[in-house]
Amino acid sequence: MLEYTIRIILSGVLGGVVGYERQTRDKAAGIRTNILVAVTSCLIMITSFRLAMDLGPTDAYADAARIVAQVVSGVGFIGAGTIIKHKDKVKGLTTAAGLWAVAGLGIAVGQGYYFIAIVATLVILSTLALSSLFH
């Protein structure tokens, strides 16, 4: 249980770091939203993995993968709600992509891929910081 607790907390921290950057730029999805997406994605990944392990080598492995695939679809739905077209401008695409990215962080941490999740967080933050230089 300690390992799973660390995973949930790390997901929250990484999601919070991305959310903080978004909130400081006054974007729709800030700290709370990003933490919720990251932690919930992590929780679903852990649950999916545990389900496959508890059921043993059956079709449960494929079912576990489908559960994780639905995280991507579900977050896509949430992200779509952040995209707004006003006149000739589309806003919210980066917010939607950021939520999708944070879900990926949660999935990676939920599976125990800490290093990759931390590196991805740094790349995400760098991308967001660099993109603000060109606006």
C-alpha positions, 0 to 999 in steps of 0.5 A: 500500500505504501507504493500505491500511496507514493504513486498517488501523491507523486501524480498529484504533485506532477499534475499540480506543477503543470496546473500551477503553470496554467493557473499563473497564466489564468487558464481555465484548467488550473491546479485543482483540475490538473491534480484531479486528472493526474490522480484519477488517471493514476488511480485508474491505472493502479486499479486496472493493474491490480484487477489484472493481477488479481484475476490472473493470466486470463482475458483480464489482461486485455480488459485492464488495457481497455480500462486505461484506454478509456482514460484517454477517451474520457479526458479527451471529452473533458478537454473538448469542453475547454475548447471554444471558438469565438469568431475566427479564433480557437481557444483552449487547445493547449488547455485540452492538450495539457489535461491529456498530458497530465492524464498520461502522467497519472497513467505512467506514475500509476504503472510505476514509471516515475522517471519517465513521468518526471522527465515528461513533466519537465518537457511539458513545463518547458513546452508551456514556458517556451510557447508563452514567449511566442504569444 
